[in-house]
Amino acid sequence: MKNVIITGTSRGIGFELAQLFAKNGHKVLALSRNSTPLEILNIKNITTISIDLSKENEIEKVTDFISLNWKTVDILINNAGKLIHKPFKELTTSYFLEIYKVNIFSVAELTRQLIPFLKKGSHVVNISSIGGVQGSLKFSGLAAYSSSKGALITLTELLAEEYKEQQISFNVLALGAVQTEMLEEAFPGYKASVSANEMAHYIFNFALTGNKFYNGKILQVSTTTP
């Protein structure tokens, strides 16, 4: 049984992941601003905390829970993300900050505060985007989103180096298009070939076993080339 923290669990991939881990006997701490969807399911092994990860002081809710209940964390999946689809000329600094607070700053702060609870063999999986990979196909309107996901990739590589002596593994999955609510909101009518549930199964298996084979690696999980 693993102690697993997952962010962005109100819908999409995170929602599916929380259920998958819990139904396979693992303890899940599900973090999202809207905890109602998972609470309604009332699944054993899932604890929900309603939290705005972009606010540093709220992350104390997580460390308080771990200190009182788990003591250690085996897997952290930084899945929460925010996407704004706008032409670059409309992307003011406030829009960039809005995206970066969720996609990079909150990941860094949550991970930083959880480091004392991550022990030898722990695995941190950061969910990035294929659009954040250097040399990949890029799409107009995603300057803030894709650049933040590129920053997340670099952060993952740096953390893997910094904590390799403690044998805490950090890897990043750069996902292609997945049929989620966020994708539908950004690109109405677009149909991805991979469902949220299918991608959740992939991430589930990787989170449990990927650190045996990878550390500080970018894995591109996409059916399209480049």
C-alpha positions in Angstrom: 0.0 0.0 0.0 1.4 3.4 -1.1 0.6 6.9 0.3 -0.2 8.9 -2.9 -0.9 12.6 -3.3 -2.6 13.7 -6.5 -3.4 17.3 -7.5 -6.1 18.5 -9.8 -8.6 15.7 -8.9 -11.9 17.4 -9.5 -12.1 16.2 -13.1 -10.3 14.7 -16.0 -7.1 12.6 -15.5 -6.7 13.5 -11.8 -10.3 12.4 -11.1 -9.7 9.0 -12.7 -6.3 8.6 -11.1 -7.6 9.1 -7.6 -10.2 6.3 -8.1 -7.7 4.0 -9.7 -5.1 4.2 -6.9 -7.8 3.9 -4.2 -9.5 0.9 -5.8 -6.1 -0.8 -6.0 -5.6 -0.6 -2.3 -3.5 2.6 -2.0 -4.2 5.6 0.2 -5.0 8.7 -1.7 -4.9 12.4 -0.7 -6.8 14.2 -3.4 -6.2 17.9 -3.8 -8.3 20.3 -5.8 -10.3 23.5 -5.4 -13.5 21.5 -5.9 -13.5 18.3 -3.8 -17.2 17.6 -4.3 -17.0 15.2 -7.3 -14.8 12.7 -5.4 -16.6 13.2 -2.1 -19.9 12.2 -3.8 -18.4 8.9 -4.8 -17.4 8.2 -1.1 -14.6 5.8 -2.1 -12.6 4.1 0.7 -9.0 5.2 0.9 -9.6 8.6 -0.6 -9.2 11.7 1.5 -10.0 15.0 -0.1 -8.8 18.5 0.7 -10.2 21.5 -0.9 -7.3 23.8 -1.7 -6.2 26.6 -4.0 -2.6 25.5 -4.7 -1.8 28.9 -6.1 -1.9 30.2 -2.5 1.2 29.2 -0.6 -0.5 29.4 2.9 -3.1 26.8 1.9 -0.4 24.2 1.2 -0.1 23.9 5.0 -3.3 22.0 4.9 -1.5 19.2 3.1 1.6 19.1 5.4 -0.6 19.2 8.5 -2.5 16.2 7.2 0.7 14.2 6.4 2.2 15.1 9.8 -0.8 13.8 11.6 -1.8 10.8 9.5 0.8 9.4 7.1 4.2 10.7 8.2 5.6 9.7 4.7 4.6 10.1 1.1 5.5 7.5 -1.5 4.1 9.1 -4.7 3.4 12.7 -5.5 1.6 13.3 -8.9 1.6 17.0 -9.8 -1.3 16.9 -12.2 -3.2 20.2 -11.7 -3.0 22.5 -14.6 -4.4 25.6 -16.1 -4.8 26.5 -19.8 -5.6 29.8 -21.4 -6.0 29.9 -25.2 -5.5 33.4 -26.4 -3.4 35.2 -29.1 -0.1 36.3 -27.8 -1.0 40.0 -28.2 -3.8 39.5 -25.6 -1.7 37.6 -23.1 -0.8 40.3 -20.6 1.5 39.7 -17.6 -1.5 39.0 -15.4 -2.5 36.1 -17.7 1.0 34.7 -17.6 1.1 34.9 -13.8 -2.3 33.2 -13.6 -0.9 30.2 -15.6 2.5 30.1 -14.0 1.0 30.1 -10.5 -0.8 26.9 -11.1 1.5 25.1 -13.6 4.9 25.9 -12.1 4.9 27.9 -8.9 2.4 25.8 -7.0 4.2 22.6 -8.1 7.5 24.0 -6.8 6.0 25.1 -3.5 4.0 21.9 -2.8 7.0 19.7 -3.7 9.3 21.9 -1.5 7.0 21.5 1.5 6.7 17.8 1.0 10.4 17.0 0.7 10.7 16.2 4.4 8.1 13.4 3.9 9.6 12.0 0.7 12.0 9.1 1.6 14.3 6.7 -0.3 12.2 5.2 -3.1 9.6 8.0 -3.3 8.5 9.0 -6.8 7.4 12.5 -7.9 5.7 12.5 -11.3 5.1 15.9 -12.9 2.5 16.1 -15.6 3.6 18.4 -18.4 2.6 18.7 -22.1 4.2 17.7 -25.4 3.9 21.5 -26.2 6.5 22.2 -23.5 9.1 20.0 -25.2 11.8 21.7 -27.2 11.4 20.9 -30.9 7.8 19.6 -30.6 5.0 20.9 -32.7 3.6 24.2 -31.3 0.2 25.7 -31.4 -0.7 29.4 -31.6 -2.6 30.8 -28.6 -0.7 28.6 -26.1 2.4 30.8 -25.4 1.7 31.0 -21.6 0.6 27.4 -21.2 3.3 25.7 -23.2 6.1 27.9 -21.9 5.0 27.1 -18.3 5.0 23.4 -19.1 8.5 23.8 -20.6 9.6 25.3 -17.3 8.1 22.3 -15.4 10.2 20.0 -17.5 13.4 21.8 -16.6 12.4 22.0 -12.9 11.9 18.2 -12.9 15.4 17.7 -14.3 16.9 20.0 -11.7 15.1 18.3 -8.8 16.2 14.9 -9.9 19.8 16.0 -9.8 19.4 17.8 -6.4 17.8 14.8 -4.7 19.5 11.9 -6.4 21.7 11.2 -3.3 18.5 10.8 -1.2 17.2 8.4 -3.9 14.0 10.4 -4.5 13.0 10.1 -8.1 11.6 12.9 -10.2 10.2 12.3 -13.7 8.0 14.2 -16.1 5.4 13.0 -18.5 4.8 15.3 -21.5 1.3 14.4 -22.6 -0.2 14.8 -26.0 -3.9 15.6 -26.4 -6.2 13.8 -24.0 -10.0 14.1 -24.1 -10.6 16.1 -20.9 -12.9 19.0 -20.0 -9.9 21.4 -20.1 -9.1 20.4 -23.7 -12.8 20.9 -24.7 -12.8 24.3 -23.1 -9.7 25.4 -24.9 -10.4 23.7 -28.2 -14.2 23.2 -28.5 -15.1 20.4 -30.8 -11.6 18.9 -30.9 -11.6 15.1 -30.4 -8.5 13.5 -28.9 -7.7 9.8 -29.5 -6.9 9.1 -25.8 -9.5 9.3 -23.0 -8.8 10.6 -19.5 -9.3 7.1 -18.2 -6.8 5.6 -20.6 -4.2 8.1 -19.7 -4.9 7.7 -16.0 -4.1 3.9 -16.3 -0.7 4.8 -18.0 0.2 7.3 -15.3 -0.9 4.9 -12.6 1.5 2.2 -13.8 4.3 4.7 -14.4 4.0 6.2 -11.0 4.3 2.8 -9.3 7.2 1.4 -11.4 8.8 4.1 -13.5 11.3 5.2 -10.8 12.9 1.8 -11.1 14.0 2.7 -14.6 14.0 6.5 -14.9 15.1 9.5 -12.9 15.1 13.1 -14.3 13.7 11.9 -17.6 11.1 13.4 -19.9 8.8 10.8 -21.4 6.8 12.0 -24.3 3.4 10.3 -24.1 1.8 11.2 -27.4 0.6 9.5 -30.6 1.7 12.4 -32.8 5.1 13.3 -34.2 6.9 15.5 -33.6 
